[in-house]
Amino acid sequence: MSRASSSVVILCLLCMGASSLVGQTTRRTYLALGDSVAFGFIDQAGNEYGNPENFIGYPDYVGQTLGMRDFDAACPGETTGSFLSTTAPDDGCRLFKLLAPLHLAYSSTQSRFARAFLGNHPETRLVTVMLGANDLFLLQKACANDPACVANGLPGVLGAIGTNVATILGEIRSAGYEGILVVVNYYSTDYSDATGTQITEQLNQTLAVAAQGAGAVVADVFTAFQIVASNPLAPGKTCNAGLLNASTQDQFSCDVHPSQSGQKLIARTVVDTFRAAGRKPAE
């Protein structure tokens, strides 16, 4: 091979390398924000907490389906307040970060990380936010699950959730993100429990109002789970429908976190919402 031919080959290889690098850097990006559901949390997982790859949440499936590189910044126990502030009450996020790694490492708030991430990743095409349930769990704990106490405290907590989520979505927009922003709402852990399901519906209504104010869309996980849980073999029982993780104490009961079939159902709902928003004409 002549020196000239060698130069041509080397140049072509360099061009191929540059093209490959461009393809990697311009690949569409997806940022997932939220709590234990988005993290893929499993209760009492022991040594598995030492490696976040053991926990697969709906962002993994969303990224695979849409061909996007997903970045999951969710933190188990995150509240809408602790998302914004290092001093606001949380339901275990700070302790979890102290003892175990998240999917993405950051020392400050999830809010601060999200704004920095979006500033550094203009190729981001999807952001999802799932927050609010832990705010209600804190209320239940403060009330020792007393129904009257919960009912009295609920309006104030929902008001704070609405304010905080509106602030969170506003910060995402102010970071320069103009893509599709999806608020993921919550399923009922037992649709046959009228009181608990009604509280979940009130939370979801609060999230919907905040989403509308920021030009975000809602992924209606509540309805998606309800449809699956309404089959005759599991009338209203989200656990019996196989959508929640089995309890470590009793394999025929469940905790509040989605099983892998539940995570995949959330992912399909998010993907459908994203695609529908992408087809919607600009107003």
N, C-alpha and C positions, 0 to 999 in steps of 0.2 A: 504493500500500500504506500502510495506517495505521501510526502509531507502535506501537500495540498488536500489530498483525500482525507488524511487524518484530521486536519483542521476542520473540514466540513463535518465529519462525524462528531467530533467534540462539540462543535457549535450546535449541531442538531440535538445532542444529548443535553446540552445546557438549556436549549429552548424547551425541550420536553420537561426538564426539571422545573423551569420557571413556570411553565403552563400548569404543572401539577400543583405547585405552590399556590398559584393564583386560585386554582380550583378549591384548595383547602381553605384559604383565607376568605373566600367569598361565599363559602357554603352557608346556607341560611341557618340562623341560630334561634333557639327557643329557650326562654328563661322562665323557670317555674318558681314561684314564690308561695310560701304558705307554712302549714303546720305538719303534724305527724302523718296526715293522709297523703299529702304530696311527697313526704319523705319516704313513705313505704314502711312505716313503723310496725314492728311486731312486738307484742307485749312479752316481757320476761324471756328475752332471747339470749340471755347470758353472755358468753364470750363472743357471740356473733356481733355484738355492738362494736367490737374492735375494728371491724371492717365494714364501711358503709355500703360496699358492693353487695352485702347480704340482704339489703333492703331495696326492693324494687317497687317503685310507686308508678302511678299513672304517667308521670312525665317521660319515663323510659319508653312506654308504649306509644305515646303521642309522637315523640321524636322519631321512632322507628317508622311509624305509619306515614308521617309527613316528609320523611327524608331530611329531617333537621337534626343538627347537633344540639342535644338538650343539656342544659345546665340547671341542676336542681339545687336551689339555695334554701329549701324548706328546713325548718327546725321543729322537732317534736316539742309540743308544749307552748308554741308561740301564740301570743294573743295579739289582737289588733294594736294594743298599747305598746307591748314590748317590741313589736315590729318597728315602731317609731322611736322608742326611747329605752335607754339602758336602765332606767329607774322605774319604769311602769311595771305593774305586777304581771308575771307570766305564770304558766302552768307547768314549768319544768324545763323550758328551753335552755336557760342559762346553765342549769345543772347538767343537762345533757351535753352541751358544748364543752363543759369543763371535764367531763368524764369520758366522752366518746367523740369520734370525729363525725362531722356532717359530710354530705356528698361534696360540698364546697367549703373551704376553710375561710372564715372571716372572724375578726375579733370584735367588731362593733355591732351595730344593728343590721338587721336584714334590709332595712330601708337604705341605709348608707351604702351597703354592698350593691344593692340593685341599681341605685343611681350611678355609681361608679362603673358598674358592668355595662349599663346601657350607653354610657358615654364612650366606652372603649369598644363597643360592639355594634356599630351602626348597621350591620347586616342582620340584626335581630328582626324577625318577622312575626313572632308570637310571644306574648307574655301572659301567663296565667297567675291568678291570685286566688288562694283558698284560705280564708281566715274567718274567725268569729266563733267557732265552736268552743274553743278553750276559754273565751270570755264567759260563756254560759256555764262551763264546768266550774270555774272559780266561784260563780254565784251559787251554784248548787252546793259546793263545799262550804262556803260561808254560811249557808242556810242549813247545813247538815241535812240536805234533801227535804226540808220541811216545805210542803207545797204552798202554804200561805206566804211564807217568807220569800220563796222563789217568785211567786206571782207579784208580790209587792216590789221586789227589786228588779223585775224583768224590764219594765219600761226604761229605767235609767241605764241599764246595761245595753239594751238595744240602741238607745240614743247615742251612747258612747261608741258602740260598734259602727253605727252609721257615720258619725263624725270622723272616726279614725280611718275607716275604709275610704271615705271620700278624700281624705288627706293623702292616703297611700296612692290612690289612683292618680290624684293630682300631681304628686311628686314624680310618678312614672312619666306622665305627659310632660312635665316641666323639664325632665331630663333629656327631652328632645325625641322621645319615642312617639312615632306617629302610626305605628303598625296596629295590628289587631290585638286588642286587650280583652282578655276573657276572665270574668269572675266566675269561679266554680262554686255552685251552691252545694248544700248539704243534703244527704239522704237521712231518712228517719231510721234509727236502729231497730224500730219495731212499729210498723204502720198500723198494727192493731191497738197500739197504745195511743188513744186519742189525745191525751194531754201532752205527752212528749212530742208527738207528731205536730201538734199545733204550735208548740214552741219552736220547733225546727222551721215550720212554715213562716213564723213571724221573723225569725232570723233571716230566712231567704228573701222575704219581702224587703227587709232592711238593706240587704246586699244589692238587691235589684235597683232600688232607688239610688244608691251610691254609684252603681255601674252606669246607670242612665246619665247621671250628671257628668261623667267623665268620658262619655262616648264609648263605653265598654259594652260588651255583650255578655249574657249569662249562659253558662253551660248548665242546663237543667238536669242535674244529677238526681235531684229529688224524684222527679217523674220517671226517670230511667230505672231507678231502683224499685220504685213503686210498681211498675209494670211487671218486672220480673218476680217481685215478692207477692204478686196478687194471684199466682197460679193456685189451683185447688189443693195441691199438696202442701203448700206453705202459705195459707191465707194471711197476708200482711206481715208474716214473720221474716224479716230480712235475714236473720240468722239461719232459719230453716231453708232459705233459698240458696244458701251457700255463698252469700255475698260478703260475709264478715269472717274474720279470723276466729277459729275455735279457741275457746278459753283453755288455759293451761290447767285449770282446776277441774273442768268438766268439758269433755270433748263434744258434748251435745248442746252446749251453750256457747255464747260468743262474747268477745269484747267489742269495742266500738269501731275497731279499725277494719278496713276492707281486706278481704281475701284477695288472692290474685285474680279470681274471676270478677270480684268487685272492682279492683283496680283497672282491669281491662274494660269493664263497662264504663267507668268514669272516662277512660281514655277515648273510647269510641264517641262518647257524648261531647268531649272537648273537640275532637277532630271534626265531627259533624257541625259543631257550632262555628269553628274556625272556617270551614269550607263555605258554610252558608254566609258568613260575614264577608268572605272574600268575593262572593257572587253578588252581594247587595250593591246596587248602584250608589254612587256617591251622592249625598244630598246637597 
